[in-house]
Amino acid sequence: MSVTIRIATIVLILVAAACTPEGEPMPIGGRTVEVYAGPIDVAETDPRRAPILSSLHRALENDLEQPLRLEYATVRERGGWAFATVYPRTQTGAQIDWMRTHYADERRSGLLEDDAAYALLQKRDDTWKVREFSIGSPDNAWMDWGREHGAPKEIFWVAGG
C-alpha cells in the first residue's frame, strides 16, 4: 500500500470519527470501534466542578448527620456521568470520628478501611444527582456501578488503579 493511500485512509478514519456521535460504535475495516473523547478530569478551577461536588456534599452531610467540609481528590466526568473521590472532614478540617456515626460497627470490625468517599453522580435536567456512594469503599464497592447504572467505565479510573 502506498504512502498516499495510507495517509488517505487515516484521514478518512479521522473524518469519520469526527462525524460519529461520542460513544457510538463505528465500523472500521470490518471491526467495530468505540469512538469517544475520554473522561474529563474536572480541575478545581473548572465551573462544572462546583455543582457536582455540591450534590455530593449534601448527600454526605445527610448520611453522616453532621456539617462537613470535603477535601477533594478527583472528579472525572463524561457524558452526563461523574465519579468523585473525596475525603469528608469536620467543618474545622479534622478527620471524622467514625465511632460517632452509623459507621461505627464497620470501623470497629475493620471494614471501613479508609475515610475516602467514592460517588457516582448523574446529570439530569441540568442537576447532578448522587446515584451511589460508598465510604471507606470495602471491597471497592464502586467497581460495579458502571455496569449497574450504564455509566461509562472510563470515569472509574482511580490513581494507582
MISEVO-99326 format. One line per 8 residues: number of its first residue (from 1); their letters; for each residue x, y, z of N, C-alpha, C, O. Coordinates in Angstrom, 2 decimals, always signed. Atoms other than C-alpha are relative to their C-alpha. Layout:
BEGIN
NUM) A) X/Y/Z/X/Y/Z/X/Y/Z/X/Y/Z  ... $
// end
This chain:
BEGIN
1) MSVTIRIA) +0.85/-1.17/+0.00/+0.00/+0.00/+0.00/+0.90/+1.24/+0.00/+1.84/+1.33/+0.79  -0.83/-1.20/+0.12/+1.44/+3.36/-1.00/-0.21/+0.94/+1.19/-1.22/+0.85/+1.89  +0.07/-0.98/-1.09/+2.10/+6.16/+1.48/-1.23/+0.88/-0.17/-1.90/+1.22/+0.81  +1.16/-0.85/+0.27/-0.59/+8.27/-0.20/-1.29/-0.69/+0.41/-2.17/-0.06/+1.00  +1.21/+0.75/-0.37/-3.23/+5.55/+0.27/-0.09/-0.13/+1.51/-1.18/-0.01/+2.08  -0.01/+0.11/-1.47/-2.20/+5.06/+3.91/-0.44/+1.32/+0.63/-1.26/+1.33/+1.55  +0.37/-1.31/-0.55/-2.47/+8.79/+4.60/-1.47/+0.27/-0.27/-2.18/+0.75/+0.62  +1.42/-0.21/+0.33/-5.83/+8.97/+2.79/-0.90/-0.84/+0.91/-1.95/-0.38/+1.33 $
9) TIVLILVA) +0.78/+0.87/-0.88/-7.09/+6.02/+4.87/-0.07/+0.59/+1.41/-1.14/+0.60/+2.02  -0.03/-0.60/-1.34/-6.01/+7.68/+8.13/-0.89/+1.24/+0.05/-1.64/+1.42/+1.01  +0.83/-1.20/+0.05/-7.64/+10.97/+7.11/-1.47/-0.38/-0.04/-2.28/+0.23/+0.66  +1.38/+0.46/+0.09/-10.86/+9.14/+6.20/-0.50/-0.50/+1.35/-1.62/-0.19/+1.76  +0.37/+0.50/-1.33/-10.91/+7.38/+9.58/-0.20/+1.16/+0.96/-1.18/+1.17/+1.71  +0.13/-1.16/-0.89/-10.35/+10.67/+11.42/-1.25/+0.81/-0.31/-1.93/+1.28/+0.61  +1.20/-0.74/+0.38/-13.10/+12.40/+9.45/-1.25/-0.77/+0.45/-2.19/-0.17/+0.98  +1.14/+0.81/-0.44/-15.49/+9.51/+10.13/-0.16/+0.06/+1.51/-1.28/+0.15/+2.02 $
17) AACTPEGE) +0.07/-0.07/-1.46/-14.60/+9.60/+13.83/-0.55/+1.34/+0.45/-1.33/+1.40/+1.40  +0.48/-1.33/-0.35/-15.25/+13.35/+13.96/-1.50/+0.14/-0.25/-2.17/+0.93/+0.40  +1.42/-0.07/+0.34/-18.70/+12.79/+12.42/-0.85/-1.00/+0.76/-2.08/-0.99/+0.64  +0.72/+1.02/-0.75/-19.64/+9.92/+14.72/-0.33/+0.53/+1.38/+0.56/+1.06/+2.05  +0.33/-0.47/-1.35/-21.56/+10.79/+17.91/+0.89/-0.67/+1.03/+1.25/-1.85/+0.89  -0.88/+0.52/-1.04/-19.43/+10.36/+21.02/-0.56/-1.28/+0.60/-1.73/-1.36/+0.95  +0.39/+1.25/-0.63/-19.51/+6.83/+22.38/-0.72/-0.97/-0.91/-1.02/-2.09/-0.51  +0.71/+0.88/+0.93/-21.23/+5.38/+19.32/+1.00/-0.92/-0.70/+2.09/-0.48/-1.07 $
25) PMPIGGRT) -0.89/+0.91/+0.72/-19.69/+2.28/+17.73/+0.13/+0.44/-1.46/-0.83/+0.92/-2.06  -0.24/-0.38/+1.38/-18.12/+2.94/+14.34/+0.72/-1.15/-0.70/+1.77/-1.58/-0.24  -0.68/+1.08/+0.72/-17.28/+0.20/+11.81/+1.22/+0.54/-0.75/+1.12/+1.50/-1.51  -1.23/-0.36/+0.70/-13.68/+0.46/+10.59/+0.67/-1.30/-0.42/+1.00/-2.13/+0.42  -0.73/+1.16/+0.50/-12.08/-2.16/+8.37/-0.56/-1.33/+0.47/+0.19/-2.24/+0.80  +0.62/+1.26/-0.40/-14.58/-4.87/+9.29/-0.12/-0.17/+1.51/-0.66/-1.18/+1.97  +0.10/+0.07/-1.46/-14.29/-4.14/+13.04/-0.81/+1.18/+0.50/-0.89/+2.21/-0.17  +0.73/-1.10/-0.61/-16.44/-2.01/+15.30/+0.88/+0.59/+1.09/+1.37/-0.13/+1.96 $
33) VEVYAGPI) -0.88/-0.70/-0.93/-14.50/+0.58/+17.27/-0.82/+1.04/+0.76/-1.63/+1.75/+0.17  +0.66/-1.03/-0.79/-15.78/+2.74/+20.15/+0.74/+1.32/-0.21/+1.97/+1.37/-0.11  -0.60/-1.31/+0.20/-15.18/+6.42/+19.43/-0.55/+0.93/+1.07/-1.76/+1.12/+1.17  +0.42/-0.98/-1.01/-15.26/+8.90/+22.30/+1.19/+0.82/+0.42/+2.35/+0.41/+0.29  -1.03/-0.82/-0.63/-13.34/+11.70/+23.86/+0.01/-0.45/+1.45/-0.97/-0.22/+2.16  -0.08/+0.62/-1.31/-12.20/+10.02/+27.08/-0.56/+0.84/+1.13/-1.03/+1.96/+0.91  +0.55/-0.71/-1.15/-13.25/+11.04/+30.55/+0.76/+1.30/+0.23/+1.93/+1.43/-0.11  -0.59/-1.31/-0.25/-12.57/+14.57/+31.61/+0.30/+0.11/+1.48/-0.59/-0.02/+2.32 $
41) DVAETDPR) -0.37/-0.30/-1.38/-10.63/+15.22/+34.79/-0.41/+1.45/+0.23/+0.11/+2.36/-0.41  +0.56/-1.33/-0.23/-12.54/+18.21/+36.15/+0.89/+0.73/+1.01/+0.91/+0.38/+2.19  -0.95/-0.74/-0.83/-9.98/+20.68/+37.52/-0.73/+0.84/+1.06/-1.92/+1.14/+0.93  +0.58/-0.81/-1.08/-10.55/+22.70/+40.69/-0.56/+1.32/-0.51/-1.51/+1.84/+0.06  +0.45/-1.29/+0.54/-10.99/+25.85/+38.61/-1.12/-0.14/-1.03/-1.66/+0.87/-1.49  +1.03/+0.25/+1.01/-13.50/+24.25/+36.20/-1.37/+0.30/+0.61/-1.69/-0.22/+1.67  +1.32/-0.34/-0.55/-17.00/+25.72/+36.70/-0.96/-1.19/+0.11/-1.95/-1.11/+0.83  +0.86/+1.19/-0.11/-18.53/+22.24/+36.23/+0.20/-0.73/+1.32/-0.66/-1.52/+1.73 $
49) RAPILSSL) -0.35/+0.73/-1.22/-16.88/+21.02/+39.44/-0.95/+0.32/+1.17/-1.39/-0.59/+1.87  +0.81/-0.42/-1.15/-18.94/+23.03/+41.97/-1.37/-0.68/+0.06/-1.74/-1.18/+1.12  +1.31/+0.65/-0.10/-22.40/+21.66/+41.04/+0.10/-1.51/+0.29/-0.75/-2.06/+1.00  -0.19/+1.44/-0.25/-21.10/+18.06/+41.04/+0.26/-0.22/+1.48/-0.38/-1.05/+2.12  -0.39/+0.20/-1.39/-19.49/+18.40/+44.44/-1.02/+0.53/+0.99/-1.10/+0.05/+2.12  +1.06/-0.51/-0.87/-22.36/+20.42/+45.90/-1.04/-1.09/+0.26/-1.49/-1.27/+1.40  +0.95/+1.11/-0.17/-24.73/+17.50/+45.29/+0.57/-1.08/+0.91/-0.13/-1.58/+1.79  -0.64/+1.03/-0.83/-22.27/+15.05/+46.82/+0.13/+0.48/+1.44/-0.08/-0.30/+2.37 $
57) HRALENDL) -0.14/-0.58/-1.33/-21.66/+17.37/+49.79/-1.29/-0.16/+0.80/-1.27/-0.58/+1.96  +1.31/+0.13/-0.67/-25.39/+17.43/+50.64/-0.28/-1.47/+0.37/-0.72/-1.75/+1.48  +0.28/+1.42/-0.26/-25.68/+13.63/+50.34/+0.85/-0.52/+1.16/+0.35/-1.27/+2.01  -0.87/+0.47/-1.08/-22.69/+13.02/+52.63/-0.37/+0.63/+1.34/-0.32/-0.04/+2.38  +0.45/-0.63/-1.26/-23.89/+15.55/+55.22/-1.25/-0.69/+0.53/-1.37/-0.91/+1.73  +1.21/+0.71/-0.43/-27.27/+13.82/+55.29/+0.35/-1.38/+0.55/-0.20/-1.79/+1.57  -0.38/+1.34/-0.43/-25.64/+10.41/+55.62/+0.73/+0.02/+1.35/+0.45/-0.81/+2.22  -0.80/-0.06/-1.23/-23.20/+11.41/+58.37/-0.64/+0.83/+1.10/-0.15/+0.88/+2.23 $
65) EQPLRLEY) +0.78/-0.78/-0.96/-25.72/+13.68/+60.08/+0.84/+1.03/+0.74/+0.75/+1.18/+1.96  -0.82/-1.07/-0.57/-23.23/+16.49/+60.63/+0.48/+0.91/-1.12/+0.61/+0.48/-2.27  -0.55/-0.90/+1.01/-21.92/+19.55/+58.84/+1.40/-0.46/-0.39/+2.18/-0.89/+0.46  -1.28/+0.50/+0.51/-18.94/+18.68/+56.66/+0.71/+1.03/-0.85/+0.13/+2.00/-1.34  -0.82/-0.65/+1.01/-16.16/+20.10/+54.64/+0.60/-1.16/-0.79/+0.97/-2.18/-0.20  -0.56/+1.08/+0.81/-14.91/+18.00/+51.74/+1.37/+0.39/-0.53/+1.56/+1.48/-1.06  -1.29/-0.15/+0.67/-11.31/+17.64/+50.72/-0.12/-0.83/-1.27/-0.49/-2.01/-1.22  +0.22/+0.64/+1.28/-11.35/+16.78/+47.05/+1.26/-0.65/-0.51/+2.35/-0.08/-0.44 $
73) ATVRERGG) -1.12/+0.68/+0.63/-9.12/+14.27/+45.40/-0.17/+0.06/-1.51/+0.64/+0.66/-2.21  +0.21/+0.02/+1.44/-10.56/+13.67/+41.94/-1.47/+0.10/-0.34/-2.34/-0.35/+0.41  +1.34/-0.01/+0.60/-13.63/+14.39/+39.86/+0.22/-0.28/-1.48/+0.97/+0.43/-2.15  -0.09/+0.35/+1.42/-13.99/+12.73/+36.46/-1.42/-0.03/-0.55/-2.34/-0.54/+0.08  +1.33/-0.13/+0.58/-16.90/+13.40/+34.12/+0.04/-0.36/-1.47/+0.99/-0.06/-2.18  +0.17/+0.28/+1.43/-18.10/+12.10/+30.79/-1.45/-0.33/-0.27/-2.05/-1.17/+0.41  +1.33/+0.33/+0.48/-21.45/+12.09/+29.05/-1.09/+0.07/+1.04/-1.99/-0.77/+1.05  +1.05/-0.13/-1.01/-23.55/+13.28/+31.98/+0.18/-0.88/+1.21/-0.73/-0.99/+2.04 $
81) WAFATVYP) -0.33/+0.83/-1.16/-21.89/+10.94/+34.49/+1.28/+0.53/+0.63/+2.17/+1.00/-0.08  -1.21/-0.42/-0.70/-19.31/+11.82/+37.13/+0.34/-1.00/+1.08/-0.54/-1.59/+1.70  -0.51/+0.83/-1.09/-17.18/+9.81/+39.52/+0.94/+0.88/+0.82/+1.88/+1.47/+0.28  -0.80/-0.86/-0.86/-15.71/+11.64/+42.50/+0.58/-0.80/+1.16/-0.05/-1.73/+1.68  -0.64/+0.53/-1.19/-13.30/+10.69/+45.24/+0.26/+1.19/+0.91/+0.98/+2.11/+0.52  -0.16/-1.12/-0.94/-13.46/+12.98/+48.27/+0.31/-0.54/+1.39/+0.15/-1.73/+1.66  -0.28/+0.36/-1.39/-12.43/+12.99/+51.91/-0.84/+0.89/+0.90/-0.55/+2.08/+1.04  +0.82/-0.81/-0.90/-15.16/+14.13/+54.32/+0.79/+0.37/+1.25/+1.51/-0.46/+1.82 $
89) RTQTGAQI) -0.64/-0.50/-1.21/-13.87/+16.24/+57.21/-1.02/+0.81/+0.78/-2.04/+1.22/+0.24  +0.85/-0.89/-0.78/-15.45/+18.17/+60.05/+0.16/+1.41/-0.57/+1.04/+1.65/-1.40  -0.10/-1.37/+0.51/-16.02/+21.85/+59.41/+1.33/+0.66/+0.36/+1.76/+1.61/-0.30  -1.31/-0.55/-0.37/-12.72/+22.56/+61.18/+1.14/-0.69/-0.74/+2.30/-0.31/-0.58  -1.01/+0.70/+0.77/-10.88/+20.17/+58.87/+0.53/-1.26/+0.65/+1.41/-1.92/+0.10  -0.44/+1.21/-0.70/-10.44/+17.35/+61.40/-0.62/-1.24/-0.64/-1.65/-1.17/-1.30  +0.57/+1.26/+0.49/-10.99/+13.71/+60.50/-1.30/-0.28/+0.73/-1.48/+0.10/+1.89  +1.29/+0.39/-0.58/-14.48/+12.35/+61.12/+0.26/-1.03/+1.10/+1.07/-1.94/+0.93 $
97) DWMRTHYA) -0.03/+1.03/-1.05/-14.89/+10.44/+64.37/-1.05/-1.04/-0.39/-2.23/-0.89/-0.06  +0.91/+1.01/+0.54/-16.41/+7.35/+62.74/-0.75/-0.74/+1.09/-1.81/-1.31/+0.83  +0.67/+0.69/-1.11/-17.30/+5.90/+66.14/-1.27/+0.74/+0.43/-2.08/+0.18/+1.16  +1.20/-0.79/-0.33/-19.95/+8.66/+66.46/-0.95/+0.06/-1.19/-1.83/+0.92/-1.23  +0.88/+0.05/+1.17/-21.62/+7.78/+63.15/-0.59/-1.40/-0.10/-0.25/-2.29/+0.67  +0.58/+1.34/+0.19/-23.67/+4.86/+61.91/+1.00/-0.96/-0.64/+0.66/-2.11/-0.92  -1.07/+0.85/+0.52/-20.36/+3.52/+60.50/+0.87/-0.57/+1.12/+1.90/-1.18/+0.84  -0.83/+0.44/-1.13/-19.05/+2.69/+63.99/+0.29/-1.50/-0.05/+1.44/-1.91/+0.17 $
105) DERRSGLL) -0.24/+1.46/+0.05/-19.52/-1.08/+63.62/+0.98/-0.37/-1.12/+1.84/-1.22/-0.93  -0.92/+0.27/+1.11/-17.76/-1.07/+60.23/+1.42/+0.41/+0.37/+2.38/-0.27/+0.00  -1.33/-0.47/-0.41/-14.88/+0.92/+61.72/+0.62/-0.98/+1.01/+1.79/-1.34/+0.90  -0.48/+0.95/-1.02/-14.59/-1.43/+64.72/+0.44/-1.31/-0.63/+1.46/-1.87/-0.23  -0.29/+1.30/+0.61/-14.60/-4.53/+62.51/+1.09/+0.08/-1.08/+1.55/-0.94/-1.59  -1.04/-0.15/+1.02/-12.06/-3.09/+60.07/-0.54/+0.09/-1.42/+0.25/+0.18/-2.36  +0.57/-0.11/+1.34/-14.48/-2.91/+57.13/+0.14/+1.41/-0.58/+0.25/+1.59/-1.79  -0.19/-1.38/+0.44/-14.16/+0.87/+56.99/+1.50/+0.23/-0.05/+2.11/+0.67/+0.92 $
113) EDDAAYAL) -1.46/+0.03/+0.15/-10.63/+0.77/+55.62/+0.64/+1.38/+0.00/+1.72/+1.56/+0.56  -0.54/-1.35/+0.02/-10.10/+4.47/+54.99/-1.16/+0.98/+0.06/-2.32/+0.56/+0.19  +1.09/-0.97/-0.12/-12.06/+7.69/+55.08/-0.35/+0.67/-1.32/-0.99/+1.72/-1.33  +0.37/-0.54/+1.31/-12.38/+8.31/+51.36/-1.45/-0.36/-0.30/-1.94/-1.42/+0.08  +1.35/+0.26/+0.49/-15.85/+8.60/+49.89/+0.06/+0.00/-1.52/+0.62/+0.91/-2.14  +0.05/+0.15/+1.45/-16.42/+7.43/+46.33/-1.45/+0.16/-0.42/-2.34/-0.39/+0.22  +1.38/-0.27/+0.38/-19.50/+8.61/+44.46/-0.18/+0.01/-1.51/+0.68/+0.46/-2.26  +0.45/-0.06/+1.39/-21.28/+8.18/+41.15/-1.16/+0.97/-0.06/-2.13/+0.85/+0.69 $
121) LQKRDDTW) +1.05/-0.99/+0.17/-23.39/+11.11/+40.03/-0.45/+0.02/-1.46/+0.33/-0.27/-2.37  +0.54/-0.10/+1.35/-25.64/+11.59/+37.02/-0.68/+1.35/-0.15/-1.37/+1.82/+0.75  +0.64/-1.28/+0.28/-26.75/+14.85/+35.44/-1.32/-0.24/-0.70/-1.39/-0.87/-1.75  +1.35/+0.08/+0.59/-30.47/+15.05/+34.77/-0.66/+1.35/+0.15/-0.66/+1.94/+1.23  +0.66/-1.31/-0.01/-32.35/+18.20/+33.84/+0.91/+1.07/+0.60/+0.48/+1.87/+1.42  -1.00/-0.98/-0.44/-29.19/+20.26/+34.46/+0.31/-0.05/+1.49/+0.85/+0.91/+2.05  -0.29/+0.15/-1.42/-28.92/+18.96/+38.02/+0.74/-1.31/+0.23/+0.36/-2.35/-0.32  -0.75/+1.21/-0.33/-26.36/+16.49/+39.37/-0.66/-0.72/+1.17/-0.94/-0.11/+2.20 $
129) KVREFSIG) +0.62/+0.85/-1.04/-27.88/+13.63/+41.40/+0.98/-1.10/+0.38/+1.59/-1.72/-0.49  -0.84/+1.10/-0.47/-25.92/+11.19/+43.54/-0.76/-1.29/-0.23/-1.86/-1.46/+0.28  +0.61/+1.30/+0.26/-26.71/+7.68/+42.29/+0.48/-1.05/+1.01/-0.29/-1.91/+1.44  -0.59/+0.94/-0.96/-24.37/+5.77/+44.62/+1.15/+0.71/+0.70/+1.80/+1.58/+0.11  -1.26/-0.37/-0.63/-21.71/+6.48/+47.19/+0.38/-1.06/+1.01/-0.46/-1.80/+1.52  -0.54/+0.97/-0.95/-19.50/+4.39/+49.41/+1.11/+0.68/+0.78/+1.98/+1.34/+0.21  -1.04/-0.56/-0.85/-17.39/+5.47/+52.34/+0.91/-1.14/+0.45/+0.45/-2.19/+0.89  -0.96/+1.03/-0.38/-14.22/+3.53/+53.04/+0.11/-1.08/-1.05/+1.05/-1.89/-1.02 $
137) SPDNAWMD) +0.06/+0.92/+1.14/-15.09/+1.50/+49.95/+0.45/-1.42/+0.29/+1.40/-1.91/-0.32  -0.35/+1.40/-0.21/-14.99/-2.00/+51.37/-0.16/-0.77/-1.31/-1.18/-0.69/-1.99  -0.01/+0.81/+1.22/-14.10/-4.32/+48.51/-0.27/+0.81/-1.25/-0.84/+0.29/-2.22  +0.20/-0.86/+1.17/-14.15/-1.38/+46.09/-1.42/-0.09/-0.53/-1.65/-0.44/-1.69  +1.43/+0.11/+0.32/-17.94/-1.26/+46.09/-0.36/+0.70/-1.30/-1.31/+0.30/-1.98  +0.30/-0.78/+1.19/-17.85/+1.25/+43.24/+0.33/-0.72/-1.31/-0.07/-0.25/-2.37  -0.47/+0.65/+1.23/-16.34/-1.22/+40.75/-1.12/-0.48/-0.92/-0.90/-0.58/-2.13  +1.11/+0.47/+0.83/-19.75/-2.47/+39.52/-0.99/+1.09/-0.37/-1.94/+0.83/-1.10 $
145) WGREHGAP) +0.97/-1.07/+0.24/-21.50/+0.91/+39.38/-0.17/+0.32/-1.48/-1.28/+0.60/-1.92  +0.11/-0.29/+1.43/-20.72/+1.48/+35.72/-0.96/-0.95/-0.69/-1.84/-0.52/-1.45  +0.87/+1.01/+0.60/-22.38/-1.77/+34.69/-1.42/+0.12/+0.53/-2.38/+0.04/-0.23  +1.34/-0.05/-0.61/-25.28/-1.40/+37.14/-0.81/+1.21/-0.45/-2.03/+1.14/-0.55  +0.71/-1.24/+0.33/-26.12/+2.15/+36.08/+0.15/+0.43/-1.45/-0.47/+1.39/-1.88  -0.23/-0.40/+1.39/-24.92/+2.26/+32.48/+0.92/+1.21/-0.13/+0.89/+1.90/-1.15  -0.96/-1.11/+0.04/-22.22/+4.82/+33.32/+1.25/-0.45/-0.74/+1.60/-1.63/-0.71  -1.21/+0.37/+0.73/-19.08/+4.92/+31.19/+1.10/-0.49/+0.94/+1.44/+0.18/+1.92 $
153) KEIFWVAG) -0.99/+0.62/-0.89/-16.46/+2.64/+32.73/+1.27/+0.83/+0.13/+1.98/+0.72/+1.13  -1.23/-0.77/+0.00/-13.67/+5.07/+31.89/+0.07/+1.02/+1.12/+1.17/+1.43/+1.50  -0.05/-1.01/-1.06/-14.68/+7.54/+34.61/+0.45/-0.58/+1.33/+0.78/+0.16/+2.25  -0.29/+0.64/-1.27/-13.91/+5.00/+37.32/+1.48/-0.24/+0.26/+1.84/-0.90/+1.24  -1.43/+0.14/-0.22/-10.13/+5.14/+36.95/+0.36/+0.66/+1.32/-0.05/+1.79/+1.58  -0.44/-0.54/-1.27/-8.57/+5.64/+40.36/+1.52/-0.03/+0.00/+2.12/-1.00/-0.46  -1.47/-0.09/-0.02/-4.97/+6.74/+40.89/+0.58/-1.28/+0.56/+0.16/-1.76/+1.61  -0.64/+1.24/-0.42/-2.78/+3.68/+41.17/-0.75/-1.23/-0.46/-0.29/-2.35/-0.25 $
161) G) +0.81/+1.14/+0.41/-5.53/+1.50/+39.65/+0.14/-0.36/-1.42/-0.49/-1.31/-1.88 $
// end
